[in-house]
């Protein structure tokens, strides 16, 4: 009957159970709100990065506009300018060329379109200078119809830029 004098300490004041149901709720709400805020910020950053990758760069925007002095183009002559890396044909048409473009029978064209539908001002024809067949650059003031000729595959365009002969659609 050896009795120890060791007494087990009483931790009742520290281990006291709190039966309050709202005790952890504030912390849980805070954590849910914080995670929602962080997730929203991450999603916003991802979407902004994705959208900004699709916008035009500064060098592309700089090439979007080309200014041409039309007064410097003689009557009956072509000028080729570069716009966004592509050739653009500008032709100062004579009254005879305008009359010729308007007198074409629509049934003779692969893609019937009147000259008036192709120009704003009849004396100026401005069009993208790429062959509709395979994307070559036609030669101006050439071909069977006095417009353009594509030497790659033999397509002929009239003075309104309409395909008249050859494989171009």
N, CA, C and O atoms as a DFTB+ gen file, in Angstrom:
676 C
 N C O
     1  1       0.790      -1.121       0.000
     2  2       0.000       0.000       0.000
     3  2       0.863       1.224       0.000
     4  3       0.906       2.039       0.921
     5  1       1.522       1.278      -1.076
     6  2       2.388       2.416      -1.302
     7  2       1.595       3.460      -2.046
     8  3       1.212       3.236      -3.194
     9  1       1.353       4.528      -1.464
    10  2       0.547       5.583      -2.092
    11  2       1.463       6.643      -2.636
    12  3       2.413       7.075      -1.984
    13  1       1.154       7.054      -3.849
    14  2       1.945       8.092      -4.478
    15  2       1.368       9.434      -4.102
    16  3       0.166       9.579      -3.881
    17  1       2.218      10.375      -4.037
    18  2       1.775      11.720      -3.710
    19  2       1.509      12.541      -4.975
    20  3       1.168      13.722      -4.912
    21  1       1.675      11.878      -6.125
    22  2       1.462      12.602      -7.390
    23  2      -0.009      12.818      -7.600
    24  3      -0.815      11.892      -7.509
    25  1      -0.351      14.068      -7.885
    26  2      -1.744      14.425      -8.179
    27  2      -1.867      14.765      -9.642
    28  3      -1.074      15.545     -10.169
    29  1      -2.834      14.200     -10.295
    30  2      -3.097      14.515     -11.690
    31  2      -3.631      15.932     -11.746
    32  3      -4.564      16.281     -11.022
    33  1      -3.023      16.774     -12.632
    34  2      -3.498      18.161     -12.698
    35  2      -4.917      18.241     -13.264
    36  3      -5.343      17.371     -14.024
    37  1      -5.604      19.244     -12.903
    38  2      -6.983      19.456     -13.362
    39  2      -6.957      20.493     -14.499
    40  3      -6.600      21.653     -14.293
    41  1      -7.344      20.040     -15.703
    42  2      -7.363      20.923     -16.877
    43  2      -8.783      21.315     -17.261
    44  3      -9.030      21.681     -18.410
    45  1      -9.679      21.248     -16.361
    46  2     -11.082      21.541     -16.672
    47  2     -11.287      22.957     -17.205
    48  3     -12.151      23.161     -18.058
    49  1     -10.534      23.922     -16.740
    50  2     -10.704      25.296     -17.222
    51  2     -10.222      25.453     -18.672
    52  3     -10.725      26.308     -19.401
    53  1      -9.241      24.625     -19.094
    54  2      -8.726      24.688     -20.456
    55  2      -9.557      23.808     -21.388
    56  3      -9.822      24.193     -22.527
    57  1      -9.957      22.666     -20.928
    58  2     -10.678      21.705     -21.746
    59  2     -12.182      21.896     -21.694
    60  3     -12.941      21.062     -22.190
    61  1     -12.589      22.943     -21.120
    62  2     -14.015      23.183     -20.966
    63  2     -14.679      23.186     -22.343
    64  3     -14.285      23.960     -23.216
    65  1     -15.650      22.358     -22.540
    66  2     -16.337      22.269     -23.820
    67  2     -17.225      23.471     -24.026
    68  3     -17.918      23.936     -23.121
    69  1     -17.176      23.962     -25.269
    70  2     -18.052      25.065     -25.633
    71  2     -19.135      24.471     -26.518
    72  3     -18.844      24.021     -27.626
    73  1     -20.303      24.460     -26.079
    74  2     -21.419      23.893     -26.835
    75  2     -22.088      24.921     -27.732
    76  3     -23.203      24.691     -28.200
    77  1     -21.429      26.060     -27.985
    78  2     -21.992      27.109     -28.845
    79  2     -21.876      26.664     -30.309
    80  3     -20.757      26.462     -30.780
    81  1     -23.001      26.499     -31.063
    82  2     -22.945      26.036     -32.455
    83  2     -22.374      27.086     -33.418
    84  3     -21.965      26.724     -34.522
    85  1     -22.331      28.346     -33.051
    86  2     -21.832      29.407     -33.932
    87  2     -20.329      29.633     -33.788
    88  3     -19.771      30.518     -34.435
    89  1     -19.671      28.836     -32.941
    90  2     -18.268      29.088     -32.650
    91  2     -17.392      29.058     -33.913
    92  3     -16.625      30.002     -34.107
    93  1     -17.453      28.053     -34.772
    94  2     -16.592      27.941     -35.948
    95  2     -17.211      28.500     -37.222
    96  3     -16.553      28.527     -38.262
    97  1     -18.428      28.932     -37.163
    98  2     -19.124      29.396     -38.365
    99  2     -18.494      30.659     -38.947
   100  3     -18.358      30.753     -40.167
   101  1     -18.115      31.604     -38.149
   102  2     -17.502      32.843     -38.643
   103  2     -16.209      32.541     -39.389
   104  3     -15.938      33.114     -40.444
   105  1     -15.416      31.636     -38.828
   106  2     -14.162      31.263     -39.479
   107  2     -14.433      30.566     -40.816
   108  3     -13.744      30.834     -41.800
   109  1     -15.407      29.697     -40.859
   110  2     -15.745      28.987     -42.100
   111  2     -16.225      29.974     -43.160
   112  3     -15.837      29.875     -44.324
   113  1     -17.061      30.917     -42.763
   114  2     -17.536      31.928     -43.718
   115  2     -16.370      32.760     -44.246
   116  3     -16.310      33.066     -45.437
   117  1     -15.462      33.120     -43.375
   118  2     -14.297      33.893     -43.792
   119  2     -13.465      33.106     -44.808
   120  3     -13.046      33.661     -45.824
   121  1     -13.226      31.831     -44.546
   122  2     -12.418      31.003     -45.451
   123  2     -13.111      30.823     -46.806
   124  3     -12.453      30.892     -47.844
   125  1     -14.409      30.596     -46.809
   126  2     -15.151      30.450     -48.066
   127  2     -15.084      31.753     -48.861
   128  3     -14.860      31.728     -50.072
   129  1     -15.275      32.881     -48.196
   130  2     -15.206      34.181     -48.870
   131  2     -13.822      34.466     -49.422
   132  3     -13.691      34.960     -50.542
   133  1     -12.789      34.161     -48.652
   134  2     -11.413      34.397     -49.100
   135  2     -11.077      33.523     -50.307
   136  3     -10.452      33.998     -51.255
   137  1     -11.480      32.263     -50.285
   138  2     -11.217      31.372     -51.422
   139  2     -11.997      31.829     -52.656
   140  3     -11.485      31.759     -53.773
   141  1     -13.220      32.293     -52.461
   142  2     -14.000      32.814     -53.588
   143  2     -13.335      34.033     -54.203
   144  3     -13.283      34.164     -55.425
   145  1     -12.826      34.924     -53.361
   146  2     -12.150      36.123     -53.841
   147  2     -10.873      35.760     -54.610
   148  3     -10.625      36.306     -55.685
   149  1     -10.076      34.859     -54.077
   150  2      -8.851      34.438     -54.760
   151  2      -9.163      33.724     -56.077
   152  3      -8.474      33.940     -57.074
   153  1     -10.182      32.886     -56.089
   154  2     -10.567      32.185     -57.322
   155  2     -11.047      33.171     -58.378
   156  3     -10.707      33.038     -59.554
   157  1     -11.831      34.154     -57.968
   158  2     -12.320      35.170     -58.912
   159  2     -11.164      35.969     -59.503
   160  3     -11.144      36.234     -60.705
   161  1     -10.211      36.351     -58.676
   162  2      -9.058      37.111     -59.169
   163  2      -8.241      36.270     -60.150
   164  3      -7.782      36.786     -61.169
   165  1      -8.057      34.996     -59.858
   166  2      -7.322      34.119     -60.769
   167  2      -8.048      33.933     -62.092
   168  3      -7.422      33.952     -63.152
   169  1      -9.371      33.753     -62.040
   170  2     -10.158      33.588     -63.266
   171  2     -10.108      34.862     -64.105
   172  3      -9.973      34.795     -65.326
   173  1     -10.217      36.020     -63.456
   174  2     -10.163      37.297     -64.176
   175  2      -8.819      37.452     -64.880
   176  3      -8.768      37.862     -66.039
   177  1      -7.746      37.130     -64.193
   178  2      -6.413      37.241     -64.785
   179  2      -6.255      36.300     -65.977
   180  3      -5.673      36.678     -66.994
   181  1      -6.764      35.088     -65.857
   182  2      -6.679      34.117     -66.955
   183  2      -7.465      34.588     -68.166
   184  3      -6.974      34.509     -69.292
   185  1      -8.678      35.076     -67.951
   186  2      -9.520      35.556     -69.053
   187  2      -8.883      36.777     -69.720
   188  3      -8.866      36.866     -70.947
   189  1      -8.362      37.714     -68.931
   190  2      -7.709      38.897     -69.502
   191  2      -6.503      38.505     -70.354
   192  3      -6.304      39.064     -71.432
   193  1      -5.706      37.565     -69.890
   194  2      -4.542      37.107     -70.651
   195  2      -4.978      36.473     -71.961
   196  3      -4.378      36.726     -73.006
   197  1      -6.022      35.647     -71.912
   198  2      -6.522      34.976     -73.114
   199  2      -7.054      35.986     -74.121
   200  3      -6.743      35.895     -75.308
   201  1      -7.846      36.939     -73.665
   202  2      -8.431      37.934     -74.571
   203  2      -7.353      38.854     -75.139
   204  3      -7.392      39.191     -76.322
   205  1      -6.403      39.258     -74.323
   206  2      -5.349      40.151     -74.822
   207  2      -4.457      39.449     -75.839
   208  3      -3.836      40.113     -76.670
   209  1      -4.380      38.129     -75.792
   210  2      -3.575      37.413     -76.787
   211  2      -4.241      37.422     -78.158
   212  3      -3.574      37.179     -79.164
   213  1      -5.540      37.696     -78.218
   214  2      -6.255      37.710     -79.495
   215  2      -6.332      39.099     -80.123
   216  3      -6.753      39.220     -81.274
   217  1      -5.945      40.130     -79.416
   218  2      -6.012      41.475     -79.975
   219  2      -4.829      41.722     -80.908
   220  3      -3.798      41.055     -80.825
   221  1      -5.004      42.683     -81.782
   222  2      -3.959      43.016     -82.752
   223  2      -2.775      43.677     -82.046
   224  3      -2.941      44.449     -81.102
   225  1      -1.590      43.352     -82.526
   226  2      -0.390      43.950     -81.956
   227  2      -0.209      45.362     -82.518
   228  3      -0.881      45.753     -83.472
   229  1       0.692      46.103     -81.925
   230  2       0.908      47.493     -82.335
   231  2       1.388      47.595     -83.779
   232  3       0.998      48.519     -84.493
   233  1       2.232      46.656     -84.219
   234  2       2.721      46.731     -85.601
   235  2       1.609      46.439     -86.606
   236  3       1.606      47.004     -87.700
   237  1       0.668      45.568     -86.252
   238  2      -0.470      45.293     -87.136
   239  2      -1.393      46.506     -87.192
   240  3      -1.872      46.874     -88.265
   241  1      -1.642      47.124     -86.052
   242  2      -2.493      48.319     -86.034
   243  2      -1.857      49.463     -86.821
   244  3      -2.564      50.261     -87.436
   245  1      -0.538      49.545     -86.803
   246  2       0.147      50.602     -87.553
   247  2      -0.011      50.406     -89.056
   248  3      -0.020      51.377     -89.813
   249  1      -0.139      49.141     -89.494
   250  2      -0.304      48.864     -90.922
   251  2      -1.764      48.926     -91.371
   252  3      -2.047      48.748     -92.556
   253  1      -2.685      49.172     -90.457
   254  2      -4.108      49.126     -90.790
   255  2      -4.544      50.283     -91.686
   256  3      -5.548      50.173     -92.389
   257  1      -3.808      51.379     -91.671
   258  2      -4.184      52.536     -92.483
   259  2      -3.061      52.888     -93.446
   260  3      -1.882      52.873     -93.090
   261  1      -3.456      53.206     -94.672
   262  2      -2.504      53.658     -95.687
   263  2      -3.090      54.908     -96.321
   264  3      -4.252      54.915     -96.728
   265  1      -2.299      55.954     -96.405
   266  2      -2.752      57.178     -97.056
   267  2      -2.081      57.290     -98.415
   268  3      -0.870      57.110     -98.547
   269  1      -2.896      57.592     -99.426
   270  2      -2.404      57.706    -100.796
   271  2      -2.863      59.042    -101.357
   272  3      -4.028      59.412    -101.215
   273  1      -1.953      59.764    -101.993
   274  2      -2.294      61.018    -102.657
   275  2      -2.847      60.676    -104.040
   276  3      -2.081      60.420    -104.969
   277  1      -4.170      60.673    -104.178
   278  2      -4.802      60.303    -105.445
   279  2      -4.479      61.297    -106.557
   280  3      -4.467      60.924    -107.731
   281  1      -4.220      62.545    -106.209
   282  2      -3.906      63.555    -107.224
   283  2      -2.600      63.236    -107.954
   284  3      -2.377      63.722    -109.062
   285  1      -1.748      62.433    -107.347
   286  2      -0.464      62.099    -107.963
   287  2      -0.572      60.936    -108.953
   288  3       0.402      60.615    -109.634
   289  1      -1.737      60.308    -109.039
   290  2      -1.907      59.174    -109.961
   291  2      -2.449      59.703    -111.283
   292  3      -3.559      60.234    -111.319
   293  1      -1.689      59.569    -112.377
   294  2      -2.141      60.088    -113.676
   295  2      -3.353      59.316    -114.202
   296  3      -3.556      58.148    -113.870
   297  1      -4.135      59.979    -115.010
   298  2      -5.314      59.374    -115.625
   299  2      -4.884      58.168    -116.465
   300  3      -3.960      58.261    -117.273
   301  1      -5.563      57.039    -116.264
   302  2      -5.274      55.831    -117.024
   303  2      -4.116      55.004    -116.489
   304  3      -3.630      54.110    -117.182
   305  1      -3.663      55.285    -115.266
   306  2      -2.515      54.554    -114.711
   307  2      -2.883      53.858    -113.400
   308  3      -3.854      54.212    -112.730
   309  1      -2.070      52.852    -113.060
   310  2      -2.222      52.078    -111.820
   311  2      -1.157      52.471    -110.811
   312  3      -0.070      52.919    -111.174
   313  1      -1.486      52.298    -109.554
   314  2      -0.515      52.398    -108.474
   315  2      -0.763      51.187    -107.578
   316  3      -1.909      50.808    -107.333
   317  1       0.305      50.593    -107.100
   318  2       0.192      49.469    -106.170
   319  2       0.747      49.929    -104.831
   320  3       1.888      50.385    -104.749
   321  1      -0.060      49.808    -103.782
   322  2       0.390      50.138    -102.429
   323  2       0.267      48.883    -101.575
   324  3      -0.506      47.977    -101.886
   325  1       1.032      48.844    -100.504
   326  2       0.999      47.696     -99.606
   327  2       0.127      48.043     -98.404
   328  3       0.332      49.066     -97.751
   329  1      -0.835      47.190     -98.124
   330  2      -1.746      47.379     -96.987
   331  2      -1.830      46.058     -96.241
   332  3      -2.263      45.052     -96.803
   333  1      -1.420      46.054     -94.985
   334  2      -1.394      44.861     -94.145
   335  2      -0.663      43.710     -94.831
   336  3      -1.066      42.552     -94.723
   337  1       0.408      44.044     -95.531
   338  2       1.222      43.039     -96.194
   339  2       0.673      42.539     -97.518
   340  3       1.244      41.630     -98.120
   341  1      -0.425      43.120     -97.978
   342  2      -1.042      42.690     -99.237
   343  2      -1.027      43.845    -100.233
   344  3      -1.095      45.009     -99.839
   345  1      -0.938      43.522    -101.536
   346  2      -0.973      44.594    -102.534
   347  2      -2.397      45.106    -102.758
   348  3      -3.350      44.328    -102.807
   349  1      -2.519      46.409    -102.891
   350  2      -3.800      47.040    -103.225
   351  2      -3.587      47.810    -104.522
   352  3      -2.670      48.625    -104.632
   353  1      -4.453      47.539    -105.509
   354  2      -4.377      48.228    -106.797
   355  2      -5.284      49.446    -106.759
   356  3      -6.444      49.359    -106.356
   357  1      -4.745      50.583    -107.180
   358  2      -5.528      51.812    -107.314
   359  2      -5.382      52.258    -108.759
   360  3      -4.272      52.491    -109.237
   361  1      -6.498      52.375    -109.445
   362  2      -6.464      52.774    -110.864
   363  2      -7.294      54.029    -111.051
   364  3      -8.442      54.109    -110.615
   365  1      -6.684      55.018    -111.717
   366  2      -7.379      56.246    -112.106
   367  2      -7.918      55.993    -113.515
   368  3      -7.180      56.093    -114.495
   369  1      -9.193      55.670    -113.608
   370  2      -9.756      55.226    -114.884
   371  2     -10.168      56.395    -115.774
   372  3     -10.612      57.443    -115.304
   373  1     -10.006      56.177    -117.062
   374  2     -10.410      57.170    -118.064
   375  2     -11.909      57.028    -118.325
   376  3     -12.493      55.994    -118.000
   377  1     -12.541      58.056    -118.909
   378  2     -13.967      57.930    -119.263
   379  2     -14.227      56.741    -120.194
   380  3     -15.267      56.092    -120.089
   381  1     -13.294      56.454    -121.100
   382  2     -13.447      55.300    -121.998
   383  2     -13.437      53.983    -121.205
   384  3     -14.226      53.082    -121.491
   385  1     -12.551      53.873    -120.215
   386  2     -12.485      52.664    -119.389
   387  2     -13.754      52.492    -118.560
   388  3     -14.235      51.373    -118.383
   389  1     -14.292      53.593    -118.057
   390  2     -15.535      53.533    -117.280
   391  2     -16.675      53.057    -118.171
   392  3     -17.474      52.211    -117.769
   393  1     -16.746      53.606    -119.384
   394  2     -17.785      53.196    -120.333
   395  2     -17.622      51.716    -120.692
   396  3     -18.605      50.978    -120.766
   397  1     -16.395      51.296    -120.909
   398  2     -16.113      49.895    -121.237
   399  2     -16.542      48.967    -120.092
   400  3     -17.125      47.911    -120.338
   401  1     -16.257      49.357    -118.851
   402  2     -16.631      48.541    -117.690
   403  2     -18.145      48.449    -117.535
   404  3     -18.666      47.414    -117.121
   405  1     -18.854      49.531    -117.865
   406  2     -20.316      49.542    -117.736
   407  2     -21.021      48.815    -118.873
   408  3     -22.179      48.424    -118.728
   409  1     -20.343      48.627    -120.002
   410  2     -20.995      48.027    -121.167
   411  2     -20.841      46.505    -121.236
   412  3     -21.291      45.891    -122.203
   413  1     -20.228      45.899    -120.253
   414  2     -20.022      44.445    -120.257
   415  2     -21.347      43.732    -119.993
   416  3     -22.100      44.107    -119.094
   417  1     -21.618      42.694    -120.794
   418  2     -22.812      41.868    -120.594
   419  2     -22.631      41.041    -119.319
   420  3     -21.630      40.340    -119.167
   421  1     -23.584      41.120    -118.419
   422  2     -23.480      40.385    -117.162
   423  2     -23.440      38.874    -117.390
   424  3     -22.837      38.150    -116.598
   425  1     -24.065      38.395    -118.449
   426  2     -24.070      36.953    -118.733
   427  2     -22.683      36.447    -119.135
   428  3     -22.430      35.243    -119.092
   429  1     -21.783      37.353    -119.526
   430  2     -20.425      36.964    -119.924
   431  2     -19.488      36.821    -118.722
   432  3     -18.347      36.384    -118.876
   433  1     -19.961      37.185    -117.535
   434  2     -19.115      37.162    -116.341
   435  2     -19.351      35.899    -115.516
   436  3     -20.481      35.424    -115.401
   437  1     -18.272      35.359    -114.941
   438  2     -18.401      34.212    -114.039
   439  2     -19.124      34.625    -112.761
   440  3     -19.929      33.869    -112.216
   441  1     -18.829      35.823    -112.295
   442  2     -19.465      36.369    -111.096
   443  2     -20.081      37.703    -111.487
   444  3     -19.425      38.740    -111.384
   445  1     -21.348      37.691    -111.939
   446  2     -21.950      38.925    -112.452
   447  2     -22.082      40.011    -111.372
   448  3     -22.824      39.864    -110.401
   449  1     -21.347      41.085    -111.576
   450  2     -21.420      42.233    -110.680
   451  2     -21.190      43.474    -111.523
   452  3     -20.216      43.560    -112.270
   453  1     -22.094      44.431    -111.395
   454  2     -21.954      45.646    -112.197
   455  2     -20.769      46.469    -111.704
   456  3     -20.317      46.316    -110.569
   457  1     -20.283      47.332    -112.567
   458  2     -19.177      48.209    -112.197
   459  2     -19.596      49.143    -111.063
   460  3     -18.795      49.457    -110.183
   461  1     -20.849      49.582    -111.088
   462  2     -21.344      50.489    -110.043
   463  2     -21.325      49.827    -108.665
   464  3     -21.175      50.511    -107.653
   465  1     -21.475      48.500    -108.620
   466  2     -21.415      47.784    -107.344
   467  2     -19.985      47.662    -106.821
   468  3     -19.782      47.384    -105.639
   469  1     -19.008      47.864    -107.677
   470  2     -17.610      47.658    -107.306
   471  2     -16.871      48.946    -106.938
   472  3     -15.799      48.888    -106.336
   473  1     -17.426      50.098    -107.288
   474  2     -16.730      51.369    -107.046
   475  2     -17.668      52.378    -106.393
   476  3     -18.884      52.320    -106.576
   477  1     -17.087      53.305    -105.629
   478  2     -17.865      54.426    -105.090
   479  2     -17.854      55.579    -106.076
   480  3     -18.888      56.182    -106.361
   481  1     -16.669      55.877    -106.591
   482  2     -16.485      56.935    -107.582
   483  2     -15.971      56.252    -108.844
   484  3     -14.900      55.646    -108.809
   485  1     -16.698      56.329    -109.958
   486  2     -16.327      55.582    -111.164
   487  2     -14.904      55.821    -111.665
   488  3     -14.326      54.933    -112.292
   489  1     -14.321      57.000    -111.407
   490  2     -12.978      57.236    -111.939
   491  2     -11.893      56.532    -111.124
   492  3     -10.751      56.435    -111.573
   493  1     -12.242      56.038    -109.926
   494  2     -11.253      55.368    -109.085
   495  2     -11.671      53.927    -108.824
   496  3     -12.755      53.669    -108.300
   497  1     -10.808      52.998    -109.193
   498  2     -11.009      51.586    -108.877
   499  2      -9.949      51.208    -107.847
   500  3      -8.751      51.313    -108.111
   501  1     -10.392      50.771    -106.683
   502  2      -9.481      50.375    -105.609
   503  2      -9.863      48.957    -105.205
   504  3     -11.004      48.695    -104.824
   505  1      -8.899      48.045    -105.292
   506  2      -9.203      46.646    -104.973
   507  2      -7.959      45.930    -104.463
   508  3      -6.829      46.353    -104.709
   509  1      -8.194      44.850    -103.753
   510  2      -7.115      44.010    -103.269
   511  2      -6.469      43.328    -104.463
   512  3      -7.165      42.709    -105.267
   513  1      -5.160      43.427    -104.594
   514  2      -4.451      42.933    -105.773
   515  2      -4.004      41.491    -105.666
   516  3      -2.823      41.189    -105.835
   517  1      -4.941      40.598    -105.386
   518  2      -4.615      39.183    -105.263
   519  2      -5.527      38.389    -106.184
   520  3      -6.743      38.580    -106.175
   521  1      -4.943      37.496    -106.982
   522  2      -5.711      36.654    -107.902
   523  2      -6.648      35.754    -107.097
   524  3      -6.250      35.188    -106.079
   525  1      -7.878      35.628    -107.553
   526  2      -8.866      34.816    -106.841
   527  2      -8.651      33.323    -107.051
   528  3      -9.370      32.513    -106.465
   529  1      -7.682      32.942    -107.873
   530  2      -7.412      31.524    -108.114
   531  2      -6.538      30.947    -107.005
   532  3      -6.996      30.118    -106.218
   533  1      -5.291      31.380    -106.944
   534  2      -4.374      30.841    -105.935
   535  2      -3.598      31.914    -105.183
   536  3      -2.618      31.602    -104.507
   537  1      -4.016      33.164    -105.287
   538  2      -3.405      34.216    -104.493
   539  2      -2.166      34.865    -105.076
   540  3      -1.431      35.532    -104.348
   541  1      -1.912      34.694    -106.358
   542  2      -0.780      35.371    -107.007
   543  2      -1.107      36.864    -107.153
   544  3      -2.237      37.277    -106.892
   545  1      -0.134      37.662    -107.566
   546  2      -0.354      39.089    -107.789
   547  2      -0.388      39.337    -109.298
   548  3       0.633      39.190    -109.969
   549  1      -1.558      39.714    -109.840
   550  2      -1.667      39.960    -111.285
   551  2      -0.866      41.189    -111.729
   552  3      -0.535      42.065    -110.930
   553  1      -0.570      41.221    -113.034
   554  2       0.159      42.330    -113.655
   555  2      -0.866      43.318    -114.203
   556  3      -1.809      42.921    -114.888
   557  1      -0.686      44.595    -113.904
   558  2      -1.614      45.629    -114.356
   559  2      -1.428      46.001    -115.814
   560  3      -0.358      45.807    -116.391
   561  1      -2.489      46.539    -116.399
   562  2      -2.503      46.991    -117.793
   563  2      -2.053      45.868    -118.730
   564  3      -1.255      46.083    -119.642
   565  1      -2.576      44.681    -118.488
   566  2      -2.209      43.516    -119.295
   567  2      -3.427      42.609    -119.436
   568  3      -4.461      42.836    -118.807
   569  1      -3.293      41.596    -120.254
   570  2      -4.368      40.633    -120.439
   571  2      -5.263      40.983    -121.606
   572  3      -5.138      42.051    -122.206
   573  1      -6.173      40.067    -121.924
   574  2      -7.053      40.216    -123.083
   575  2      -8.118      41.299    -122.914
   576  3      -8.732      41.711    -123.898
   577  1      -8.347      41.763    -121.693
   578  2      -9.440      42.707    -121.466
   579  2      -8.955      44.057    -120.952
   580  3      -9.755      44.859    -120.469
   581  1      -7.649      44.315    -121.051
   582  2      -7.095      45.620    -120.703
   583  2      -7.044      45.922    -119.223
   584  3      -6.827      47.071    -118.836
   585  1      -7.238      44.926    -118.390
   586  2      -7.204      45.153    -116.946
   587  2      -5.948      44.574    -116.327
   588  3      -4.902      45.222    -116.296
   589  1      -6.058      43.341    -115.830
   590  2      -4.937      42.685    -115.172
   591  2      -4.805      41.264    -115.707
   592  3      -5.775      40.662    -116.166
   593  1      -3.594      40.748    -115.639
   594  2      -3.306      39.394    -116.098
   595  2      -2.489      38.686    -115.029
   596  3      -1.490      39.223    -114.550
   597  1      -2.909      37.491    -114.656
   598  2      -2.164      36.695    -113.681
   599  2      -1.316      35.679    -114.442
   600  3      -1.857      34.735    -115.017
   601  1       0.001      35.859    -114.453
   602  2       0.869      34.971    -115.229
   603  2       1.012      33.575    -114.628
   604  3       1.475      32.663    -115.313
   605  1       0.633      33.390    -113.390
   606  2       0.798      32.073    -112.754
   607  2      -0.024      31.002    -113.467
   608  3       0.479      29.915    -113.751
   609  1      -1.291      31.312    -113.757
   610  2      -2.167      30.311    -114.370
   611  2      -3.009      30.873    -115.507
   612  3      -3.898      30.187    -116.009
   613  1      -2.746      32.104    -115.919
   614  2      -3.386      32.658    -117.105
   615  2      -4.765      33.245    -116.920
   616  3      -5.572      33.198    -117.849
   617  1      -5.068      33.796    -115.759
   618  2      -6.372      34.438    -115.555
   619  2      -6.331      35.872    -116.061
   620  3      -5.343      36.579    -115.866
   621  1      -7.419      36.302    -116.718
   622  2      -7.532      37.655    -117.262
   623  2      -8.657      38.392    -116.540
   624  3      -9.739      37.841    -116.339
   625  1      -8.393      39.650    -116.148
   626  2      -9.369      40.491    -115.454
   627  2      -9.638      41.725    -116.306
   628  3      -8.754      42.211    -117.011
   629  1     -10.871      42.228    -116.231
   630  2     -11.202      43.425    -117.009
   631  2     -10.851      44.691    -116.233
   632  3     -10.257      44.622    -115.157
   633  1     -11.217      45.834    -116.778
   634  2     -10.852      47.138    -116.210
   635  2     -11.616      47.445    -114.917
   636  3     -11.353      48.450    -114.257
   637  1     -12.559      46.572    -114.565
   638  2     -13.270      46.697    -113.299
   639  2     -12.788      45.656    -112.288
   640  3     -13.316      45.572    -111.180
   641  1     -11.781      44.862    -112.676
   642  2     -11.226      43.858    -111.780
   643  2     -12.019      42.564    -111.730
   644  3     -11.802      41.742    -110.839
   645  1     -12.935      42.367    -112.672
   646  2     -13.753      41.150    -112.703
   647  2     -13.058      40.079    -113.537
   648  3     -12.464      40.382    -114.571
   649  1     -13.133      38.838    -113.090
   650  2     -12.519      37.741    -113.841
   651  2     -13.290      37.536    -115.140
   652  3     -14.518      37.461    -115.146
   653  1     -12.543      37.447    -116.242
   654  2     -13.173      37.287    -117.557
   655  2     -12.752      36.002    -118.244
   656  3     -13.507      35.446    -119.042
   657  1     -11.530      35.518    -117.936
   658  2     -11.025      34.348    -118.651
   659  2      -9.971      33.676    -117.778
   660  3      -9.209      34.352    -117.088
   661  1      -9.929      32.350    -117.810
   662  2      -8.916      31.618    -117.068
   663  2      -9.506      30.833    -115.914
   664  3     -10.724      30.793    -115.743
   665  1      -8.643      30.205    -115.117
   666  2      -9.117      29.305    -114.057
   667  2      -9.622      29.998    -112.793
   668  3     -10.245      29.352    -111.951
   669  1      -9.371      31.282    -112.644
   670  2      -9.792      31.965    -111.414
   671  2     -11.312      31.926    -111.278
   672  3     -12.028      32.120    -112.261
   673  1     -11.808      31.677    -110.065
   674  2     -13.266      31.623    -109.859
   675  2     -13.889      33.006    -109.847
   676  3     -15.102      33.135    -109.685
